[in-house]
Amino acid sequence: QVQLVESGGGSVQPGGSLRLSCIASGFIFSNYMMTWYRQAPGKEREFVAGITSVGENTNYADTVKGRFTISRDNAKNTVYLEMNSLKPEDTAVYYCRVIYGSRAHWGQGTQVTVSP
């Protein structure tokens, strides 16, 4: 079955950096677009970044453009989210997602907290 396992979250000060990872299994990773979402307390889950199957195209939410970079290593079945210049408003649980078998599959999420 599809499994997505995120890691790399933590607590950082504003201006800091983190690198999130999501290891996938249960499907042919190199055939599928991968996306990162996040959910802050009391808010709906929102799109952060996406990357096509072999990494040829990426897209970002306006709120993270220029600060976050999504990438993937198909040999390792892993998608990454490099986050720089972090702001308190980036505080959220971050999830990776794949659409497989006509439905969305999510990981368990990893917490990112940005505070002084």
C-alpha positions as CSV (number, residue, x, y, z in Angstrom):
1,Q,0.0,0.0,0.0
2,V,1.0,3.6,-0.4
3,Q,3.1,5.0,2.4
4,L,4.5,8.5,2.8
5,V,6.8,9.3,5.8
6,E,7.8,12.9,6.4
7,S,10.7,13.9,8.6
8,G,13.0,16.9,9.2
9,G,10.6,19.2,11.1
10,G,11.6,21.1,14.2
11,S,11.8,24.4,16.0
12,V,13.8,27.3,14.5
13,Q,14.1,31.0,14.9
14,P,12.8,33.4,12.3
15,G,15.3,33.6,9.4
16,G,16.3,30.0,10.0
17,S,16.2,27.0,7.6
18,L,15.0,23.5,7.6
19,R,14.9,20.7,5.1
20,L,12.0,18.3,5.1
21,S,12.0,14.9,3.5
22,C,9.3,12.5,2.5
23,I,10.1,8.9,1.7
24,A,7.5,7.1,-0.4
25,S,6.7,3.5,-1.0
26,G,4.0,1.3,-2.5
27,F,3.9,2.9,-5.9
28,I,6.3,3.7,-8.8
29,F,7.6,7.0,-7.4
30,S,9.2,8.3,-10.6
31,N,5.8,8.2,-12.4
32,Y,4.0,10.6,-10.1
33,M,3.9,14.3,-9.3
34,M,4.5,15.0,-5.6
35,T,3.3,17.9,-3.6
36,W,3.8,19.5,-0.1
37,Y,1.0,20.9,1.9
38,R,0.8,22.5,5.3
39,Q,-1.8,23.1,8.0
40,A,-1.5,25.7,10.6
41,P,-3.6,25.6,13.8
42,G,-7.2,26.6,13.1
43,K,-6.6,26.9,9.4
44,E,-7.3,24.7,6.4
45,R,-4.6,22.7,4.8
46,E,-3.0,24.6,2.0
47,F,-0.8,23.9,-1.0
48,V,2.9,24.8,-0.6
49,A,4.8,23.3,-3.5
50,G,4.6,20.7,-6.3
51,I,7.1,18.9,-8.5
52,T,6.4,16.8,-11.6
53,S,7.4,13.2,-11.9
54,V,11.0,13.6,-13.0
55,G,11.5,17.1,-11.6
56,E,11.3,19.1,-14.8
57,N,8.7,21.5,-13.5
58,T,7.9,22.9,-10.0
59,N,5.4,25.4,-8.7
60,Y,4.9,27.2,-5.4
61,A,2.4,29.1,-3.4
62,D,3.0,32.8,-3.5
63,T,3.6,32.9,0.2
64,V,6.8,30.7,-0.1
65,K,8.1,31.6,-3.6
66,G,11.7,32.5,-3.4
67,R,12.2,31.0,0.0
68,F,11.3,27.3,-0.4
69,T,12.6,24.9,-2.9
70,I,11.1,21.5,-3.8
71,S,13.2,18.8,-5.2
72,R,13.2,15.0,-5.6
73,D,15.5,12.0,-5.8
74,N,13.8,9.3,-7.7
75,A,16.6,6.8,-6.9
76,K,15.7,7.2,-3.3
77,N,11.9,7.6,-3.6
78,T,12.2,10.8,-1.7
79,V,10.9,14.4,-2.2
80,Y,12.4,17.3,-0.3
81,L,11.3,20.7,0.8
82,E,14.2,23.1,1.5
83,M,12.9,26.0,3.6
84,N,14.9,29.2,4.0
85,S,14.2,32.6,5.6
86,L,11.5,31.0,7.7
87,K,8.8,33.2,9.2
88,P,6.5,32.7,12.2
89,E,3.6,32.4,9.7
90,D,5.3,29.3,8.3
91,T,4.5,27.4,11.5
92,A,2.4,24.4,10.6
93,V,2.3,20.7,10.2
94,Y,3.8,19.9,6.8
95,Y,2.5,16.9,4.7
96,C,3.5,15.3,1.5
97,R,0.9,14.0,-0.9
98,V,0.5,11.9,-3.9
99,I,-2.6,11.2,-6.1
100,Y,-2.6,7.5,-6.7
101,G,-5.4,5.2,-7.6
102,S,-7.7,8.3,-8.1
103,R,-7.3,9.4,-4.5
104,A,-5.0,11.5,-2.4
105,H,-2.6,9.8,0.0
106,W,-1.0,11.7,2.8
107,G,1.8,11.2,5.2
108,Q,1.5,11.7,9.0
109,G,3.0,15.1,8.8
110,T,6.0,16.8,10.4
111,Q,5.7,19.8,12.7
112,V,7.6,23.0,11.8
113,T,7.6,25.8,14.5
114,V,9.1,29.2,13.8
115,S,9.4,31.4,16.9
116,P,11.9,33.8,18.5
